Amino acid sequence: SRSLTLRAAAERRAPLAFARVRAQGGGRASGATRIEYALTAPATVAAEIATLSGRTLRRLEGGRATAGQSRSVVWDGRGDDGAPLPAGTYLLILSARADDGATTRQIRPLQNLR
């Protein structure tokens, strides 16, 4: 007698991670910095600008991103109160949360040349 056994395997997906992060601008002329990123899996993204000690100065809405899709947010060089932040080095904190609860975070320095 013959038998056939089928086993379903869970689909393997790449772990949630930021694949590319790039910041452009931040110069004295425009004062705006465009932050581009992509993810390895679909997720909701949030971006923050913080002091080097980690105190949040500005929250930016990153929105929903799909895997491999290039997305961007623009920081106008201001804090949440609308006041321009002085020239200096800040932290860019990108966070992402997938529908399955997986999270990832990337922190990198960001120059404001105002």
C-alpha distance (Angstrom), angle and dihedral (degrees) to the residues before:
residue distance angle dihedral
S1 . . .
R2 3.80 . .
S3 3.76 128.5 .
L4 3.75 133.7 -169.3
T5 3.78 122.4 -153.5
L6 3.78 121.6 -167.7
R7 3.77 121.9 -166.8
A8 3.76 122.1 -168.4
A9 3.74 114.7 -141.7
A10 3.77 123.3 -158.0
E11 3.77 113.7 -107.5
R12 3.77 109.9 -101.2
R13 3.74 114.0 -130.4
A14 3.73 130.7 -179.9
P15 3.81 111.7 -98.8
L16 3.79 113.9 -100.6
A17 3.80 109.7 -89.5
F18 3.77 140.9 139.9
A19 3.80 106.3 -99.1
R20 3.80 98.8 -171.6
V21 3.79 131.7 11.5
R22 3.79 122.3 178.4
A23 3.80 132.9 165.2
Q24 3.80 121.2 -157.8
G25 3.77 130.0 -177.1
G26 3.77 125.0 11.0
G27 3.79 90.3 146.7
R28 3.76 127.5 143.3
A29 3.82 94.5 -104.1
S30 3.80 100.0 60.8
G31 3.80 102.4 8.9
A32 3.82 88.6 -152.0
T33 3.80 124.3 119.1
R34 3.81 120.6 -158.4
I35 3.81 111.5 -149.3
E36 3.81 114.1 -160.0
Y37 3.79 124.6 -169.7
A38 3.80 143.7 161.6
L39 3.80 131.7 -159.8
T40 3.79 134.0 -145.0
A41 3.84 91.6 -134.9
P42 3.83 136.6 20.8
A43 3.81 113.4 -80.0
T44 3.79 146.8 142.9
V45 3.80 112.5 -100.6
A46 3.80 133.5 -153.3
A47 3.79 126.8 -175.0
E48 3.80 128.7 -158.8
I49 3.78 134.6 -174.3
A50 3.80 111.3 -146.5
T51 3.79 141.4 173.0
L52 3.80 117.6 -100.9
S53 3.81 87.3 -98.5
G54 3.83 89.9 57.0
R55 3.82 102.2 -104.8
T56 3.82 108.5 147.2
L57 3.81 113.5 -120.6
R58 3.81 100.6 169.7
R59 3.80 136.1 15.1
L60 3.80 117.7 -152.5
E61 3.81 124.9 -167.7
G62 3.78 110.4 -123.0
G63 3.80 97.4 179.1
R64 3.78 128.5 -161.3
A65 3.81 120.7 -31.1
T66 3.78 130.8 -171.7
A67 3.79 124.6 -144.8
G68 3.80 112.1 -71.9
Q69 3.80 93.9 1.6
S70 3.79 114.5 134.0
R71 3.81 110.9 -130.5
S72 3.79 133.4 174.1
V73 3.78 144.7 -164.8
V74 3.80 127.4 -164.3
W75 3.79 124.6 -135.4
D76 3.80 113.4 -159.8
G77 3.81 94.2 -158.4
R78 3.81 92.5 -102.9
G79 3.78 134.1 117.2
D80 3.82 125.2 -123.7
D81 3.82 88.3 -89.1
G82 3.83 90.6 60.7
A83 3.81 94.9 -113.4
P84 3.83 117.6 130.8
L85 3.79 112.7 -106.6
P86 3.81 117.6 -129.5
A87 3.78 122.1 -105.6
G88 3.77 112.3 -82.9
T89 3.77 146.9 91.1
Y90 3.78 119.3 -53.4
L91 3.80 134.9 172.9
L92 3.78 122.9 -105.8
I93 3.82 108.3 -152.0
L94 3.81 115.5 -168.4
S95 3.81 118.1 -172.6
A96 3.80 129.0 -176.9
R97 3.81 132.6 -171.9
A98 3.80 123.0 -167.5
D99 3.81 123.9 -150.9
D100 3.82 90.0 -105.3
G101 3.83 90.3 58.3
A102 3.81 97.1 -103.4
T103 3.79 113.0 143.7
T104 3.77 137.3 -167.0
R105 3.77 134.4 -179.0
Q106 3.77 135.6 -166.0
I107 3.80 125.4 -166.7
R108 3.78 123.6 -169.2
P109 3.81 138.1 160.0
L110 3.79 117.9 -97.0
Q111 3.81 126.1 -165.5
N112 3.81 122.0 -139.2
L113 3.81 108.6 -165.9
R114 3.81 98.2 -176.0
